[in-house]
Amino acid sequence: MGKATKSQEVEVKKLIAIVDDELDILDLVAINLEKSGFKTAKFEDASGLLNFLESEIPDLIVLDLMLPDIDGFDVCKNLKKNDGFSSIPIIMLTAKGEETDRILGLEFGADDYIIKPFSPRELVARVKAVLRRSDPKQKEKEVLIVGKILKIDTNKFEVYVENKKIDLTSTEFNLLKLLTKRIGWVYSRNQILDHLWGNEKIVIDRTVDVHIKNLREKLGPAGKFIKNIRSVGYKIEE
């Protein structure tokens, strides 16, 4: 028998974990994701998700913030601090629409933030966008070195500062990669937003600034390479 053609190859469906104590929301999100070709795992509380993570790692988590057992912010923060789970993209889905809540979510490492009530089609589009950004297969095979101490391996999706591995979210990694594509080139906030989210994300003014702040802190001594050009944007300068 001949080799299977690309169209005949079995596609492995990506698994999306959904955490929400509102059953109608839980079912609505699951139904729309499954219609778009995803597998889903549903949980009504954070404990169910955490128990699930002991045996299986999803490709992405859709996380409500107001859960009956553990605050969603704490769940996100703890997962991002855990080496085994830090690379799982997280989309926060919540009724908390204040700017301070959205900023806090981004600071804790969330890759996106969606406010209830929401459009199911928009949620699916955002899930696809976050998965594309976090897919290591999409990375170019190259290693970038900045200032002799910062190493970015875009093939392995890894960053090192002074030979110490630094854990970044997929958004932080892609932001750093963009800035290092052209050393000394100033990228405006709009250019950064377009590159990372295109038309698939409703953003707030401080989104880029929050990610830059988190990135600088994680990079430690290499954070000094990221320069703020007032009223314009950001650049990498050795």
Backbone bond lengths (Angstrom), bond angles and torsions (degrees), N, CA, C in turn:
res aa  C-N    CA-C-N  psi(-1)  N-CA   C-N-CA  omega(-1)  CA-C   N-CA-C  phi
1 M - - - 1.468 - - 1.516 110.18 -
2 G 1.311 116.14 144.99 1.457 119.22 -178.95 1.511 110.70 -78.52
3 K 1.311 115.09 170.31 1.462 120.48 179.98 1.525 109.52 -70.24
4 A 1.324 115.08 148.22 1.462 119.42 177.95 1.519 109.91 -68.51
5 T 1.305 116.75 138.58 1.450 119.94 176.23 1.505 109.05 -74.80
6 K 1.341 114.80 168.03 1.459 119.07 -177.62 1.524 111.21 -59.49
7 S 1.359 115.85 -36.85 1.457 119.39 -178.79 1.518 112.34 -70.15
8 Q 1.368 115.92 -20.63 1.451 119.87 -178.96 1.524 112.84 -90.37
9 E 1.334 116.45 -12.53 1.456 120.16 -178.23 1.525 109.81 -66.02
10 V 1.310 115.83 141.33 1.460 120.51 179.94 1.531 109.26 -78.08
11 E 1.303 116.16 122.74 1.462 120.75 -180.00 1.527 109.72 -85.40
12 V 1.311 115.39 129.55 1.458 120.17 178.06 1.525 108.46 -83.36
13 K 1.304 115.99 119.48 1.459 120.29 -178.32 1.522 110.58 -72.88
14 K 1.309 116.14 138.10 1.455 120.63 177.25 1.528 109.74 -76.54
15 L 1.336 114.50 143.59 1.461 121.51 -176.19 1.528 110.36 -99.50
16 I 1.323 115.73 124.44 1.460 121.62 178.57 1.528 108.82 -111.99
17 A 1.329 116.77 122.14 1.461 121.71 175.11 1.530 108.58 -89.96
18 I 1.331 116.44 131.04 1.463 121.83 -178.11 1.521 108.24 -119.06
19 V 1.337 116.38 127.77 1.464 120.82 -179.00 1.525 108.57 -123.37
20 D 1.331 116.48 114.04 1.471 121.03 179.62 1.521 108.54 -161.73
21 D 1.332 116.71 133.42 1.461 119.11 -178.68 1.525 112.86 -84.20
22 E 1.330 117.99 -4.27 1.467 121.92 174.10 1.524 107.87 -92.16
23 L 1.329 116.75 110.54 1.459 121.10 -173.20 1.516 112.63 -62.61
24 D 1.355 117.56 -35.15 1.453 119.03 179.98 1.525 111.13 -66.99
25 I 1.339 116.35 -37.86 1.471 120.37 176.74 1.525 109.99 -67.92
26 L 1.318 115.75 -42.95 1.460 121.40 179.98 1.531 110.43 -57.10
27 D 1.327 115.75 -47.32 1.462 120.20 -179.32 1.530 111.68 -69.28
28 L 1.338 116.84 -39.18 1.468 120.84 -179.85 1.521 111.22 -60.94
29 V 1.325 116.24 -46.61 1.467 120.51 179.84 1.527 110.10 -64.37
30 A 1.325 117.08 -45.59 1.464 120.95 -178.27 1.525 111.66 -61.72
31 I 1.325 116.98 -46.03 1.460 120.98 -178.74 1.520 111.90 -59.62
32 N 1.325 116.45 -44.98 1.468 119.83 -178.17 1.520 112.60 -70.26
33 L 1.320 117.42 -35.65 1.460 120.24 176.86 1.528 110.75 -68.83
34 E 1.328 116.22 -40.87 1.469 119.88 -179.91 1.532 110.97 -66.77
35 K 1.338 117.03 -35.45 1.463 120.55 175.94 1.530 111.26 -63.93
36 S 1.330 116.16 -25.72 1.469 121.18 -179.12 1.526 112.17 -93.97
37 G 1.337 117.21 9.20 1.456 120.69 172.74 1.512 116.46 96.69
38 F 1.333 117.53 11.94 1.462 120.79 178.82 1.527 111.00 -97.86
39 K 1.319 116.24 156.26 1.463 121.98 165.28 1.521 107.44 -92.20
40 T 1.314 117.46 151.01 1.459 119.67 179.55 1.524 111.20 -132.31
41 A 1.328 114.57 153.27 1.463 122.89 172.00 1.521 106.09 -130.06
42 K 1.332 117.77 123.52 1.465 121.97 -173.06 1.530 111.71 -106.16
43 F 1.345 114.68 138.93 1.464 120.48 179.98 1.520 109.34 -139.25
44 E 1.328 116.12 137.43 1.461 121.30 -179.07 1.526 112.56 -91.45
45 D 1.316 117.30 -7.38 1.464 120.18 177.31 1.522 109.78 -151.51
46 A 1.320 115.74 169.89 1.459 121.30 -177.56 1.523 111.68 -68.44
47 S 1.326 116.73 -34.88 1.471 119.96 -178.71 1.523 111.53 -60.50
48 G 1.328 116.28 -39.63 1.460 119.71 178.03 1.517 111.71 -61.38
49 L 1.338 116.33 -41.99 1.464 120.12 177.26 1.521 111.28 -63.03
50 L 1.323 116.76 -47.55 1.461 120.88 -176.43 1.527 111.49 -63.03
51 N 1.315 116.84 -37.52 1.470 119.91 175.95 1.525 110.99 -65.81
52 F 1.318 116.18 -38.68 1.461 122.18 179.09 1.528 110.74 -63.32
53 L 1.345 116.72 -39.50 1.462 121.67 -177.44 1.530 112.67 -65.32
54 E 1.314 116.96 -17.59 1.459 119.91 178.64 1.528 111.96 -70.06
55 S 1.342 116.41 -20.63 1.464 119.80 -177.53 1.522 113.83 -121.54
56 E 1.331 117.88 -18.82 1.457 119.83 -177.48 1.522 110.32 -149.17
57 I 1.335 115.41 143.38 1.465 121.32 -179.77 1.525 109.13 -110.64
58 P 1.322 118.38 117.04 1.465 120.24 178.46 1.528 110.90 -76.03
59 D 1.312 115.70 165.23 1.468 120.54 177.88 1.516 111.52 -80.63
60 L 1.340 116.96 -21.35 1.468 121.60 -179.81 1.524 108.12 -163.90
61 I 1.342 115.75 152.38 1.464 121.38 177.71 1.528 109.43 -121.02
62 V 1.327 116.53 128.33 1.463 122.44 169.89 1.520 105.81 -99.58
63 L 1.333 116.66 115.74 1.470 121.11 -166.53 1.524 112.53 -122.20
64 D 1.328 116.01 119.87 1.461 121.10 171.15 1.533 108.19 -74.10
65 L 1.329 116.96 153.65 1.464 119.44 -178.57 1.527 112.73 -95.33
66 M 1.328 116.87 -36.44 1.471 119.84 -176.64 1.522 109.60 -94.41
67 L 1.327 115.17 82.78 1.460 122.31 -177.62 1.531 109.90 -101.58
68 P 1.321 118.30 156.54 1.469 120.56 -174.63 1.522 114.87 -72.18
69 D 1.347 117.83 -21.14 1.470 118.52 -175.07 1.531 113.55 -112.96
70 I 1.332 117.45 -46.43 1.468 120.75 -177.62 1.529 108.57 -131.96
71 D 1.314 116.95 135.68 1.464 121.04 178.23 1.525 110.27 -60.67
72 G 1.335 116.51 135.35 1.459 120.66 -177.70 1.516 113.65 -60.39
73 F 1.335 117.45 -34.52 1.458 120.25 176.75 1.528 110.35 -59.74
74 D 1.338 116.09 -42.87 1.462 120.42 -179.84 1.528 111.26 -66.51
75 V 1.337 116.49 -37.92 1.463 120.05 177.59 1.521 110.08 -60.88
76 C 1.337 116.46 -48.02 1.472 121.20 -179.75 1.527 110.83 -61.43
77 K 1.325 115.95 -48.06 1.470 120.53 -177.83 1.519 111.40 -59.92
78 N 1.323 117.44 -43.82 1.463 120.80 -178.04 1.527 112.15 -70.41
79 L 1.318 117.58 -37.14 1.471 119.92 177.49 1.528 110.58 -65.14
80 K 1.316 116.95 -40.85 1.464 120.23 -178.46 1.527 111.97 -70.65
81 K 1.324 117.42 -20.58 1.469 120.72 177.16 1.520 112.29 -86.59
82 N 1.333 117.00 -12.40 1.457 122.21 -177.52 1.521 109.94 -93.96
83 D 1.333 116.97 121.28 1.467 120.77 -176.77 1.529 112.44 -57.37
84 G 1.321 116.97 -30.27 1.453 119.98 -177.89 1.519 114.02 -75.11
85 F 1.349 116.35 -20.92 1.465 120.15 -174.99 1.521 113.77 -123.21
86 S 1.325 118.28 -5.73 1.468 121.12 -171.53 1.525 113.74 -62.29
87 S 1.328 117.11 -24.86 1.466 119.47 -177.40 1.532 113.12 -86.65
88 I 1.344 117.64 -3.93 1.473 119.68 178.92 1.531 108.81 -74.80
89 P 1.323 118.58 120.15 1.468 120.16 177.58 1.526 110.53 -64.90
90 I 1.343 115.86 143.30 1.466 121.11 -179.57 1.525 109.57 -127.32
91 I 1.327 115.91 129.18 1.458 121.68 172.29 1.526 107.07 -112.01
92 M 1.325 116.27 120.86 1.460 120.22 178.08 1.524 108.99 -83.79
93 L 1.325 116.13 131.39 1.467 123.33 179.45 1.514 107.21 -124.03
94 T 1.334 117.75 110.78 1.459 119.29 -168.04 1.524 112.36 -155.25
95 A 1.316 115.00 159.99 1.463 121.14 174.49 1.525 111.05 -84.87
96 K 1.331 116.96 -7.46 1.466 120.64 179.10 1.525 109.27 -76.09
97 G 1.331 116.06 100.83 1.457 119.87 -173.42 1.515 115.43 -104.63
98 E 1.325 117.25 3.23 1.460 119.24 -180.00 1.532 111.14 -66.88
99 E 1.325 116.20 147.84 1.462 120.51 -179.48 1.525 111.09 -58.50
100 T 1.337 116.99 -38.50 1.469 119.86 -179.23 1.525 111.26 -62.52
101 D 1.346 116.76 -36.32 1.464 120.04 178.37 1.528 110.85 -67.23
102 R 1.345 115.98 -41.87 1.466 119.27 -179.77 1.527 111.10 -66.14
103 I 1.321 115.85 -41.15 1.469 119.92 177.23 1.523 109.87 -61.75
104 L 1.333 116.65 -43.42 1.459 120.93 -179.72 1.523 110.70 -62.14
105 G 1.312 116.40 -41.66 1.465 120.07 178.50 1.513 112.14 -60.07
106 L 1.326 116.56 -43.87 1.462 120.56 178.81 1.525 110.79 -66.08
107 E 1.326 116.19 -38.96 1.464 119.56 -179.75 1.528 111.66 -65.65
108 F 1.325 116.75 -30.13 1.463 120.42 177.94 1.526 112.22 -81.02
109 G 1.319 117.32 -1.85 1.464 120.36 173.68 1.509 115.84 105.64
110 A 1.339 118.74 6.50 1.464 120.13 177.69 1.522 110.00 -63.01
111 D 1.322 116.62 143.29 1.453 121.43 180.00 1.526 112.02 -87.73
112 D 1.306 117.86 -19.26 1.458 122.26 177.55 1.517 108.58 -160.89
113 Y 1.337 116.24 164.28 1.464 121.99 -174.73 1.520 107.54 -143.52
114 I 1.329 117.14 116.20 1.459 122.40 -177.72 1.522 109.10 -117.53
115 I 1.334 116.11 133.74 1.462 121.47 -175.77 1.525 110.13 -101.13
116 K 1.337 115.26 135.07 1.455 121.57 173.62 1.529 109.76 -79.47
117 P 1.340 119.05 144.93 1.468 127.31 -5.56 1.521 110.62 -70.27
118 F 1.316 116.85 153.66 1.462 120.66 -173.02 1.523 110.07 -135.15
119 S 1.319 114.94 163.95 1.456 121.61 174.98 1.529 108.81 -90.15
120 P 1.329 119.05 121.67 1.465 120.35 178.25 1.532 112.69 -56.65
121 R 1.337 117.02 -37.17 1.465 120.13 179.29 1.526 110.78 -65.35
122 E 1.337 115.92 -38.89 1.463 119.19 178.18 1.528 110.27 -66.82
123 L 1.327 116.83 -40.81 1.464 119.77 178.91 1.527 110.62 -60.10
124 V 1.323 117.76 -45.14 1.471 121.19 178.74 1.529 110.19 -61.25
125 A 1.344 116.65 -41.60 1.466 120.20 179.42 1.526 111.28 -62.81
126 R 1.318 115.57 -38.97 1.467 119.12 -179.90 1.525 111.38 -70.64
127 V 1.321 116.65 -37.92 1.468 119.68 175.98 1.525 109.65 -59.36
128 K 1.331 116.93 -46.03 1.466 120.84 179.70 1.527 110.95 -62.52
129 A 1.335 116.73 -40.29 1.462 120.39 -178.85 1.525 111.73 -65.21
130 V 1.342 116.50 -44.34 1.461 120.20 179.67 1.529 110.60 -65.01
131 L 1.325 117.38 -40.18 1.467 120.65 178.88 1.523 111.31 -64.20
132 R 1.333 117.02 -37.93 1.471 118.99 177.42 1.516 111.03 -63.79
133 R 1.332 116.47 -42.52 1.460 119.74 -178.88 1.517 112.26 -65.98
134 S 1.329 116.93 -30.78 1.464 120.53 -174.86 1.517 113.66 -96.35
135 D 1.336 117.76 0.69 1.464 121.49 -177.01 1.520 110.11 -81.12
136 P 1.341 119.14 112.28 1.467 121.09 -178.98 1.521 112.90 -62.84
137 K 1.337 118.82 -20.47 1.460 120.52 178.92 1.519 111.67 -66.84
138 Q 1.343 115.39 -20.66 1.456 119.69 -178.91 1.528 112.30 -85.83
139 K 1.314 116.76 -6.02 1.461 119.96 -176.38 1.522 111.54 -81.22
140 E 1.306 116.10 143.04 1.452 120.64 176.01 1.523 109.64 -71.99
141 K 1.326 115.84 148.21 1.458 119.82 -178.55 1.521 108.81 -85.64
142 E 1.305 116.37 91.82 1.448 120.75 179.35 1.522 110.29 -160.87
143 V 1.323 114.83 158.63 1.456 121.88 176.67 1.521 107.49 -120.38
144 L 1.323 116.82 127.22 1.455 122.25 -179.72 1.527 108.93 -108.56
145 I 1.324 116.05 136.37 1.463 122.05 178.46 1.518 108.23 -119.99
146 V 1.337 116.89 130.04 1.459 121.80 179.13 1.519 108.86 -126.32
147 G 1.326 116.40 125.64 1.459 120.96 174.96 1.513 115.05 58.16
148 K 1.322 117.33 24.16 1.469 124.63 176.69 1.524 114.21 68.98
149 I 1.330 118.80 -14.71 1.474 119.58 -176.93 1.525 113.12 -112.78
150 L 1.335 117.44 -16.02 1.465 121.32 -177.79 1.524 109.71 -107.87
151 K 1.332 116.51 119.97 1.464 122.53 -179.65 1.522 108.88 -120.89
152 I 1.339 115.47 128.65 1.465 121.22 -179.48 1.518 107.96 -121.89
153 D 1.327 116.32 112.10 1.463 122.18 178.26 1.526 107.46 -99.08
154 T 1.350 116.17 99.13 1.458 120.21 -174.80 1.520 112.44 -75.63
155 N 1.321 117.22 -14.41 1.462 120.14 176.96 1.528 110.43 -79.35
156 K 1.325 115.87 -43.81 1.461 121.26 -178.62 1.528 112.95 -90.87
157 F 1.352 116.56 -3.31 1.462 120.85 178.84 1.535 109.73 61.22
158 E 1.354 115.68 43.76 1.463 120.94 -176.66 1.521 111.00 -128.69
159 V 1.328 115.66 148.30 1.459 122.71 177.99 1.528 108.67 -129.84
160 Y 1.331 115.62 135.69 1.467 120.93 179.67 1.523 109.52 -127.28
161 V 1.330 116.04 138.91 1.462 121.97 171.97 1.515 107.23 -122.60
162 E 1.328 115.44 118.84 1.464 121.49 -176.15 1.531 110.32 52.40
163 N 1.340 114.28 44.09 1.472 123.49 177.36 1.527 114.15 68.52
164 K 1.320 117.95 9.31 1.455 121.71 176.01 1.524 109.38 -103.71
165 K 1.334 116.35 127.09 1.458 120.25 -177.83 1.530 110.60 -69.33
166 I 1.341 115.00 134.71 1.456 121.91 -179.62 1.531 108.46 -113.29
167 D 1.325 117.27 129.21 1.464 121.11 179.31 1.526 110.18 -87.97
168 L 1.327 115.56 120.34 1.457 122.00 178.27 1.523 109.72 -120.23
169 T 1.330 115.88 153.04 1.456 119.29 170.78 1.528 107.93 -73.34
170 S 1.325 117.27 165.95 1.463 120.25 -179.67 1.529 111.06 -61.84
171 T 1.325 117.19 -36.40 1.465 120.48 179.06 1.520 110.69 -67.39
172 E 1.327 117.48 -43.65 1.464 120.79 178.51 1.521 110.80 -62.99
173 F 1.341 116.52 -40.94 1.463 119.99 179.91 1.522 110.80 -62.79
174 N 1.328 117.48 -46.48 1.457 120.49 -178.00 1.525 111.99 -69.18
175 L 1.327 117.05 -30.53 1.460 120.51 174.22 1.522 110.22 -65.64
176 L 1.337 116.80 -46.05 1.461 120.90 178.81 1.526 111.07 -62.82
177 K 1.317 116.17 -41.88 1.461 120.27 179.62 1.524 111.15 -61.89
178 L 1.339 116.48 -41.92 1.464 120.05 178.51 1.520 111.19 -60.16
179 L 1.334 116.26 -48.29 1.464 120.05 -177.43 1.528 112.22 -62.89
180 T 1.337 116.94 -32.18 1.466 120.10 -177.43 1.526 113.54 -87.21
181 K 1.331 117.65 -5.59 1.465 119.62 178.11 1.525 111.09 -63.22
182 R 1.341 115.55 -35.56 1.473 120.62 179.37 1.520 108.00 -135.68
183 I 1.328 115.42 93.40 1.466 120.72 -178.40 1.525 109.65 -59.59
184 G 1.334 116.58 130.10 1.457 121.36 178.62 1.518 113.71 89.98
185 W 1.337 117.21 -12.55 1.460 121.22 -179.45 1.522 109.53 -80.80
186 V 1.328 116.66 132.46 1.458 121.01 -179.59 1.523 109.50 -90.10
187 Y 1.336 115.03 122.01 1.463 121.04 176.45 1.523 108.90 -101.35
188 S 1.327 116.59 125.81 1.463 119.94 177.58 1.522 109.71 -70.73
189 R 1.315 116.25 162.84 1.461 119.95 177.65 1.537 110.67 -60.18
190 N 1.326 116.05 -39.51 1.466 119.04 179.27 1.521 111.90 -64.54
191 Q 1.336 117.30 -38.96 1.468 120.44 177.29 1.524 110.82 -63.25
192 I 1.338 115.84 -41.43 1.470 120.03 179.88 1.526 110.13 -65.45
193 L 1.336 116.66 -44.62 1.460 120.48 179.27 1.523 111.33 -62.21
194 D 1.334 116.57 -43.15 1.471 120.38 179.56 1.521 111.12 -63.42
195 H 1.343 116.40 -40.18 1.465 120.42 -178.69 1.523 111.34 -66.94
196 L 1.322 116.95 -42.16 1.457 120.43 -174.30 1.526 113.09 -83.34
197 W 1.323 116.93 -35.51 1.469 118.89 -173.36 1.525 114.59 -125.34
198 G 1.318 118.56 -18.94 1.457 120.02 -178.12 1.521 110.24 57.38
199 N 1.319 115.62 -135.09 1.463 120.73 179.11 1.517 112.20 -96.58
200 E 1.345 115.68 11.25 1.455 118.75 -171.94 1.517 113.20 -96.92
201 K 1.317 117.07 5.84 1.466 119.25 -177.06 1.523 110.21 -140.82
202 I 1.336 115.95 132.01 1.452 120.72 171.71 1.525 106.79 -86.93
203 V 1.311 117.18 116.43 1.461 120.25 -172.80 1.519 110.50 -112.55
204 I 1.313 114.60 163.00 1.451 121.23 175.06 1.516 108.18 -111.90
205 D 1.322 115.96 162.15 1.462 121.24 -170.65 1.521 113.26 -55.32
206 R 1.325 116.84 -36.41 1.460 119.73 -172.58 1.528 113.94 -91.98
207 T 1.317 117.41 5.19 1.462 119.88 -176.47 1.523 111.76 -55.34
208 V 1.336 117.62 -51.40 1.464 121.23 -178.42 1.522 110.39 -62.85
209 D 1.331 116.75 -43.85 1.464 120.34 -178.50 1.527 111.66 -60.38
210 V 1.320 116.92 -38.87 1.467 120.23 179.32 1.524 110.62 -65.42
211 H 1.332 117.18 -44.92 1.460 119.96 179.45 1.530 111.27 -65.10
212 I 1.323 117.37 -38.63 1.471 120.92 176.95 1.526 110.01 -62.38
213 K 1.340 117.19 -44.47 1.464 121.51 179.41 1.522 110.09 -59.05
214 N 1.346 116.86 -47.55 1.469 120.51 179.88 1.525 110.92 -62.52
215 L 1.330 115.72 -41.23 1.463 121.11 -178.21 1.530 110.97 -63.67
216 R 1.318 116.69 -45.96 1.472 120.58 178.83 1.527 111.16 -58.80
217 E 1.322 115.53 -44.73 1.469 119.24 -178.03 1.520 110.93 -63.23
218 K 1.327 117.23 -42.85 1.462 120.45 -178.73 1.529 111.66 -68.54
219 L 1.327 117.15 -32.92 1.467 120.47 -177.65 1.523 112.17 -77.44
220 G 1.320 118.18 -13.42 1.468 120.84 177.25 1.519 111.72 58.51
221 P 1.350 117.77 -122.60 1.470 119.90 -177.35 1.520 113.94 -62.45
222 A 1.332 117.57 -21.24 1.469 120.24 178.74 1.526 111.75 -85.00
223 G 1.339 116.57 -8.95 1.456 119.73 179.08 1.518 112.77 -63.28
224 K 1.337 116.17 -22.69 1.473 120.55 -179.38 1.518 112.59 -65.98
225 F 1.341 117.26 -17.96 1.462 120.11 -179.90 1.529 112.13 -71.99
226 I 1.329 117.36 -20.28 1.467 120.89 179.78 1.523 108.64 -86.94
227 K 1.304 116.09 114.01 1.456 121.85 -176.02 1.526 110.88 -106.50
228 N 1.334 114.83 139.14 1.460 121.17 176.39 1.523 109.19 -96.10
229 I 1.325 116.60 119.71 1.459 121.14 175.80 1.520 107.15 -98.32
230 R 1.314 116.47 107.41 1.458 122.07 -170.57 1.532 112.42 -52.68
231 S 1.314 114.87 132.29 1.465 124.17 177.95 1.532 113.39 66.03
232 V 1.331 117.51 6.91 1.469 120.06 179.97 1.526 110.72 -119.95
233 G 1.350 116.62 -66.73 1.451 119.71 -177.79 1.514 111.94 170.37
234 Y 1.337 116.84 -137.24 1.461 121.61 -174.62 1.522 111.10 -136.78
235 K 1.347 114.21 156.25 1.468 120.14 174.82 1.510 109.46 -149.23
236 I 1.341 115.73 163.94 1.459 122.67 171.81 1.520 107.38 -101.76
237 E 1.325 116.37 127.94 1.461 121.06 179.51 1.522 108.57 -136.38
238 E 1.315 116.37 125.90 1.477 119.87 -178.61 1.519 110.00 -75.97
